[in-house]
Amino acid sequence: MCEFCHQHGEGKRWYLQARNYSEDLMSDIQRREFIVDFIKHPERSANGIEKLGKLKTLPGFVQSVVNPYVTNRQMKTHFGQVVPIEECEKIFDSLGSIVRIACYCRHSTLGKEHRYCYCLSMAPNGGMMADLIRQVDVSYLTGPDTSGLEVLTKQQAITSLRQHEKEGLCHTVWTFVTPFIGAICNCDRTDCLAMRATVGYGFPIMFRSEFIAEIKPSRCTGCRRCMQVCQFGAISYSAGERKSRIDLTRCYGCGICRSSCENDAIVLQSRALHPVASKLW
């Protein structure tokens, strides 16, 4: 992710740069066509992820060529990064509107409407992104009822994200033809296509956050609730110490484990400060 930090964020966290949400970026014809095609054909993404799964059965030298190609292509078009809820709040501070819609991935994997996606815009009422969605005749993006696209306040959105955390979902921010950032989604390894590709098949489409989780041993009681909600398999348990531990090579820094800890034993630290984790994205 470092290349995006420098190219799009001038060395700062790129998703906190207001211009990456700008309505001006939506005037690009290529981007608008990409978004329309993306939301009209969720089956294409689902089929693509299944093909990645089949690639895992091919020889290692083939995977070594295909893996970087897939990742580099996604970086230019549609990729995500994990963001803890504190960063989501900072993102919301700079926006003009937040619109909740049905989840693209869950429509593909479950065939049902689940409202876990939040379109982001500097303009009111969802801006041009919401206008594009309204123009595309796709029932799963508006739902069977009359609520359509739900415009939320910042506080309503944060409350919803906290509820998603209780469900064990991690927050991710997504581009639509980089560097335009169009949405925050809430993902899990079972239903999210990108997480399935990244964690399940080893083709990075979703990248780690700027943070890592750390357990304070003095506060940890070994209840293992954090293990139950970790989507990345980064938390283990020491029977000898009766404490949980975090594998920094697997941690994506989503911070969801904190929501399950009743003793405030888990904190987030800057990824850049850890020699091992700072190289892993």
C-alpha positions as CSV (number, residue, x, y, z in Angstrom):
1,M,0.0,0.0,0.0
2,C,3.0,2.4,0.4
3,E,2.9,3.3,-3.3
4,F,-0.7,4.5,-2.9
5,C,0.1,6.4,0.2
6,H,2.8,8.4,-1.7
7,Q,1.0,8.6,-5.0
8,H,-2.4,9.6,-3.7
9,G,-1.8,10.8,-0.2
10,E,1.5,12.7,-0.3
11,G,2.9,10.4,2.3
12,K,-0.3,10.5,4.5
13,R,-3.0,7.9,4.8
14,W,-4.4,8.0,1.3
15,Y,-8.0,7.3,2.3
16,L,-8.0,10.5,4.4
17,Q,-7.4,12.7,1.4
18,A,-10.6,14.5,0.6
19,R,-9.8,14.8,-3.1
20,N,-10.0,11.0,-3.5
21,Y,-13.7,11.3,-2.9
22,S,-14.1,14.3,-5.2
23,E,-17.1,14.5,-7.5
24,D,-14.7,15.8,-10.2
25,L,-13.3,12.3,-10.4
26,M,-16.7,11.0,-11.3
27,S,-16.7,13.0,-14.5
28,D,-14.2,10.6,-16.0
29,I,-16.0,8.5,-18.6
30,Q,-13.9,5.4,-18.1
31,R,-14.7,5.4,-14.3
32,R,-18.4,5.9,-14.8
33,E,-18.5,3.1,-17.3
34,F,-16.5,0.9,-15.0
35,I,-18.9,1.6,-12.1
36,V,-22.1,1.0,-14.2
37,D,-20.7,-2.3,-15.5
38,F,-19.5,-3.4,-12.1
39,I,-22.9,-2.9,-10.4
40,K,-24.9,-4.4,-13.3
41,H,-22.9,-7.6,-13.4
42,P,-22.0,-9.0,-10.0
43,E,-21.9,-12.5,-11.4
44,R,-18.7,-11.6,-13.3
45,S,-16.9,-10.9,-10.0
46,A,-18.2,-14.1,-8.5
47,N,-17.1,-16.1,-11.5
48,G,-13.7,-14.4,-11.4
49,I,-13.1,-15.3,-7.8
50,E,-14.0,-19.0,-8.5
51,K,-11.4,-19.0,-11.2
52,L,-8.8,-17.8,-8.8
53,G,-9.7,-20.7,-6.5
54,K,-9.0,-23.1,-9.4
55,L,-5.7,-21.4,-10.1
56,K,-4.5,-22.6,-6.6
57,T,-4.4,-26.1,-8.0
58,L,-1.9,-25.1,-10.7
59,P,1.9,-25.4,-10.4
60,G,3.6,-22.8,-8.2
61,F,5.5,-21.2,-11.1
62,V,2.2,-20.4,-12.8
63,Q,0.8,-18.9,-9.6
64,S,3.9,-16.8,-9.2
65,V,3.2,-15.1,-12.5
66,V,-0.6,-14.8,-12.2
67,N,-0.7,-13.6,-8.6
68,P,1.1,-10.3,-9.2
69,Y,-0.8,-9.7,-12.5
70,V,-4.2,-10.0,-10.7
71,T,-3.1,-7.8,-7.8
72,N,-1.6,-5.1,-10.1
73,R,-4.7,-5.0,-12.2
74,Q,-6.9,-4.7,-9.1
75,M,-4.8,-1.8,-7.8
76,K,-5.6,0.2,-10.9
77,T,-9.3,-0.5,-10.9
78,H,-11.0,-1.9,-7.8
79,F,-9.2,-2.7,-4.6
80,G,-9.8,-2.3,-0.9
81,Q,-8.0,-1.6,2.4
82,V,-8.9,-2.6,5.9
83,V,-9.7,0.4,8.1
84,P,-10.5,0.3,11.8
85,I,-13.5,2.2,13.0
86,E,-11.5,5.2,14.2
87,E,-10.4,5.8,10.6
88,C,-13.9,5.4,9.3
89,E,-15.0,8.2,11.6
90,K,-12.2,10.4,10.2
91,I,-13.3,9.6,6.7
92,F,-16.9,10.5,7.5
93,D,-15.8,13.8,8.9
94,S,-14.8,15.0,5.4
95,L,-17.9,13.8,3.5
96,G,-21.0,15.5,2.3
97,S,-23.2,12.3,2.5
98,I,-23.2,8.6,3.4
99,V,-25.7,6.3,1.6
100,R,-26.3,2.7,2.7
101,I,-27.1,0.2,0.0
102,A,-27.3,-3.6,-0.4
103,C,-24.1,-5.5,-0.4
104,Y,-22.8,-6.4,-3.9
105,C,-20.8,-9.5,-2.6
106,R,-23.6,-10.9,-0.5
107,H,-26.0,-10.6,-3.4
108,S,-23.6,-12.8,-5.4
109,T,-22.9,-15.3,-2.6
110,L,-26.2,-15.5,-0.8
111,G,-28.7,-14.2,-3.3
112,K,-30.2,-11.9,-0.7
113,E,-30.2,-8.3,0.3
114,H,-27.9,-7.4,3.2
115,R,-27.2,-3.7,3.7
116,Y,-23.5,-3.7,4.6
117,C,-22.2,-1.2,2.0
118,Y,-21.9,2.6,2.5
119,C,-21.5,4.8,-0.6
120,L,-19.3,7.9,0.2
121,S,-19.6,11.3,-1.4
122,M,-18.5,14.9,-0.9
123,A,-21.9,15.9,-2.3
124,P,-25.3,15.7,-0.6
125,N,-27.6,12.7,-1.1
126,G,-24.9,10.4,-2.3
127,G,-23.8,12.6,-5.2
128,M,-23.0,11.3,-8.6
129,M,-22.2,7.8,-7.3
130,A,-25.8,7.5,-6.0
131,D,-27.2,8.9,-9.2
132,L,-25.4,6.2,-11.2
133,I,-26.9,3.5,-8.9
134,R,-30.3,5.0,-9.3
135,Q,-30.0,4.9,-13.1
136,V,-29.0,1.2,-13.2
137,D,-32.0,-1.1,-13.1
138,V,-30.6,-3.6,-10.5
139,S,-33.1,-4.6,-7.9
140,Y,-30.5,-5.7,-5.3
141,L,-29.1,-2.2,-5.0
142,T,-32.5,-0.6,-4.0
143,G,-34.2,-3.5,-2.4
144,P,-37.8,-4.8,-2.5
145,D,-39.2,-2.2,-0.2
146,T,-39.6,1.6,-0.6
147,S,-36.5,2.6,1.5
148,G,-34.3,2.6,-1.6
149,L,-30.9,4.2,-1.0
150,E,-30.7,5.2,2.7
151,V,-29.1,8.5,3.4
152,L,-27.5,8.4,6.9
153,T,-26.0,10.9,9.2
154,K,-22.4,10.4,10.4
155,Q,-23.6,9.2,13.8
156,Q,-26.1,6.8,12.2
157,A,-23.4,5.3,10.1
158,I,-20.9,4.9,13.0
159,T,-23.7,3.2,15.1
160,S,-24.3,0.8,12.2
161,L,-20.6,0.1,11.9
162,R,-20.4,-0.7,15.6
163,Q,-23.2,-3.1,15.1
164,H,-21.4,-4.8,12.2
165,E,-18.4,-5.2,14.5
166,K,-20.5,-7.2,17.0
167,E,-21.3,-9.4,14.0
168,G,-17.6,-9.9,13.5
169,L,-17.4,-7.9,10.3
170,C,-14.3,-5.8,9.4
171,H,-14.5,-2.4,7.7
172,T,-12.9,-1.9,4.3
173,V,-12.6,1.1,2.0
174,W,-12.9,0.6,-1.7
175,T,-11.8,2.3,-4.9
176,F,-13.5,2.5,-8.3
177,V,-10.7,3.1,-10.8
178,T,-8.0,4.4,-8.4
179,P,-7.7,6.9,-6.8
180,F,-11.5,7.5,-6.5
181,I,-12.9,6.1,-3.2
182,G,-16.5,5.2,-3.5
183,A,-17.5,3.0,-0.6
184,I,-16.9,1.4,2.8
185,C,-18.0,-2.2,3.1
186,N,-18.2,-4.6,6.0
187,C,-16.6,-7.9,5.2
188,D,-16.2,-11.5,6.4
189,R,-14.4,-14.4,5.0
190,T,-17.5,-16.4,4.1
191,D,-19.5,-13.9,2.1
192,C,-17.0,-11.3,0.9
193,L,-15.6,-12.1,-2.6
194,A,-12.5,-10.0,-2.1
195,M,-11.7,-11.5,1.3
196,R,-12.2,-14.9,-0.1
197,A,-9.6,-14.1,-2.9
198,T,-7.2,-12.5,-0.5
199,V,-7.3,-14.7,2.6
200,G,-8.6,-18.0,1.1
201,Y,-6.9,-18.1,-2.3
202,G,-3.8,-15.9,-1.7
203,F,-4.6,-13.3,-4.4
204,P,-4.4,-9.9,-2.6
205,I,-7.3,-7.7,-3.6
206,M,-7.8,-6.4,0.0
207,F,-4.8,-4.9,1.8
208,R,-4.0,-4.6,5.4
209,S,-4.7,-1.5,7.5
210,E,-2.1,1.0,8.7
211,F,-2.3,-0.7,12.1
212,I,-1.8,-4.0,13.9
213,A,-3.5,-5.3,17.0
214,E,-1.6,-5.9,20.2
215,I,-2.7,-7.8,23.4
216,K,-1.8,-6.4,26.8
217,P,-1.0,-9.6,28.8
218,S,-1.8,-8.1,32.1
219,R,-5.4,-7.6,31.0
220,C,-6.0,-10.7,29.0
221,T,-8.0,-13.4,30.8
222,G,-7.7,-16.0,28.1
223,C,-11.4,-16.0,27.3
224,R,-10.7,-16.5,23.6
225,R,-13.6,-14.4,22.4
226,C,-11.2,-12.5,20.2
227,M,-10.2,-15.7,18.5
228,Q,-13.9,-16.3,17.5
229,V,-14.3,-13.0,15.6
230,C,-10.9,-12.8,13.9
231,Q,-11.5,-13.1,10.2
232,F,-7.8,-13.6,9.4
233,G,-6.8,-16.4,11.7
234,A,-4.3,-14.1,13.4
235,I,-5.1,-14.9,17.1
236,S,-4.0,-18.1,18.9
237,Y,-4.1,-19.2,22.5
238,S,-1.3,-20.2,24.8
239,A,-2.5,-23.0,27.1
240,G,0.6,-22.6,29.3
241,E,0.1,-18.9,29.8
242,R,-3.7,-19.0,29.5
243,K,-3.4,-15.9,27.3
244,S,-4.3,-15.1,23.7
245,R,-1.6,-14.1,21.3
246,I,-1.6,-12.2,17.9
247,D,0.4,-13.3,15.0
248,L,1.7,-10.1,13.4
249,T,2.3,-11.8,10.1
250,R,-1.4,-12.5,9.8
251,C,-3.0,-9.5,11.5
252,Y,-4.8,-7.1,9.2
253,G,-5.3,-4.5,11.9
254,C,-9.1,-4.3,11.6
255,G,-9.6,-3.9,15.3
256,I,-12.7,-6.1,15.4
257,C,-11.1,-8.2,18.2
258,R,-11.4,-5.3,20.5
259,S,-15.2,-5.3,20.3
260,S,-15.3,-8.8,21.8
261,C,-12.9,-8.1,24.6
262,E,-14.6,-7.2,27.9
263,N,-11.3,-6.3,29.6
264,D,-9.9,-3.7,27.1
265,A,-6.9,-6.0,26.6
266,I,-6.5,-5.2,22.9
267,V,-5.2,-2.0,21.4
268,L,-4.1,-0.9,17.9
269,Q,-0.6,0.2,17.2
270,S,0.9,1.8,14.1
271,R,2.0,-0.9,11.6
272,A,5.0,1.3,10.7
273,L,6.5,0.9,14.2
274,H,6.9,-2.9,14.0
275,P,9.9,-4.2,12.0
276,V,8.0,-7.4,10.8
277,A,4.5,-6.0,10.2
278,S,5.7,-2.8,8.5
279,K,6.7,-4.7,5.5
280,L,3.5,-6.6,5.2
281,W,0.5,-5.2,3.2
